[in-house]
Amino acid sequence: MRNKDSATESVREALQLDVAALRAETPGCRQVIHFNNAGCGLLPAPVLTAMTGHLNLEARTGGYEAAAARAAEVREFYTELAALLGTTPDNIAFAGSATHAYATALSSIPFEPGDTILTTRDDFISNQIAFLSLRKRFGVRIVHAPDAPEGGADVPAMAALMRTHRPRLVSATHVPTNSGLVSPVAEIGRHCRELDLLYLVDACQSVGQYPLDVREIGCDLLTGTCRKFLRGPRGSGFLYVSDRVLRAGYEPLFIDMHGARWTEPGAYRPVATAARFEEWEFPYATVLGCAAATRYARDVGMEAIARRTPALAARLRAALEPVPGVRVLDRGPQLAALVTFAIDGWEPQPFKAAVDALGINSALSYREFAQFDFGDKDVDWCLRLSPHYYNTEEEVDHVAEAVADLARRAGGRRRGGR
Ligand SMILES: Cc1ncc(COP(=O)(O)O)c(C=O)c1O
């Protein structure tokens, strides 16, 4: 009980946000209890207006003409994200997804056989698959840093591996998709800077949830999406590219007419900015939606969001922990707003369907998403609940009670021998 009380206290302290007003601006709050922000956040009204307004303009005036008319607003995608991440607009590239941004960044690294990629056991599934693909094609070596006993990468051990392997690339995921772990990306970054190693950070789940500063993290490249905790549209992502990387001439393998000038029949010149990593075609309504979402997050206040959002998740964990048949899986010195748990007596799809039927949005994670982490935890699947600042304490308590009820039902079925 003490656990729940202290979690409640920290949520109270964090209540500087006008949650009622924020919910009134979020049409989805009237429909569902949305605990799937790690999948996709609910769009606030200003984001929806920015996007539908642009689609209407395109329909009325033409797609190219609408983009030209809104050039200044499109520019705000770069200024807003730069302000959010502590960099300049010239260091930001738009991408169609975080994965696309990540793959484009990887494609700019001239890997050679025998090069090492040093990563963690908690790096995102698609990043791990991309490393394996690079191994298959270029013969790179993949080294995983060991975990610390409390969860997350063991930074001193990772730093020792940096010294022995001199990796071509160091990669870390700030918050993974499959648990609430917050990885020590800035500590890893300090070692990368000391040793002058190329450092790529996946901030897909942390952007919009925590304040991020690329200078503090010490990364060369950082990827993210706008659709999750930033509450932007689907089909969007971004890449931060440091001046170091731009000056060193890194360019994506398939650079196009937007990223480069075709200077003569046999030559091209990459542009000087991170636009080098973009493609010519843009979904402008989406880009404007991302600009609006980033502005919205900054207006709400990243410090207040970072206090309230993980505190709601902590309240949920505290309520789930004592429930018989439920095992909360999140481990780590700091936990984000992704609450994961295993539940006895249920198969994944029927359990998710039962949660859906209660008007609660959630997501399933499978061992395939996290071979190392789920292997260590000895689970094949879990349910992920990810609240955001616009969710309420009442919703958290209601969801915890609903899960407890479903756990009881499974317990009853087992006792009844069915
Ligand atoms: C940690 C992490 N990285 C990357 C991604 C991929 O993002 P996208 O689907 O935008 O490519 C996800 C998506 O869930 C994620 O959770």
The ligand as an ORCA input file, in Angstrom:
! r2SCAN-3c Opt
* xyz 0 1
  C      12.143      2.201    -29.573
  C      11.581      2.275    -30.956
  N      12.380      2.571    -31.978
  C      11.936      2.645    -33.245
  C      10.611      2.401    -33.523
  C      10.184      2.430    -34.958
  O       9.428      3.558    -35.237
  P       8.634      3.649    -36.611
  O       7.500      2.701    -36.498
  O       8.228      5.087    -36.712
  O       9.557      3.266    -37.691
  C       9.719      2.093    -32.493
  C       8.308      1.821    -32.786
  O       7.563      1.292    -31.993
  C      10.219      2.032    -31.172
  O       9.412      1.720    -30.147
*
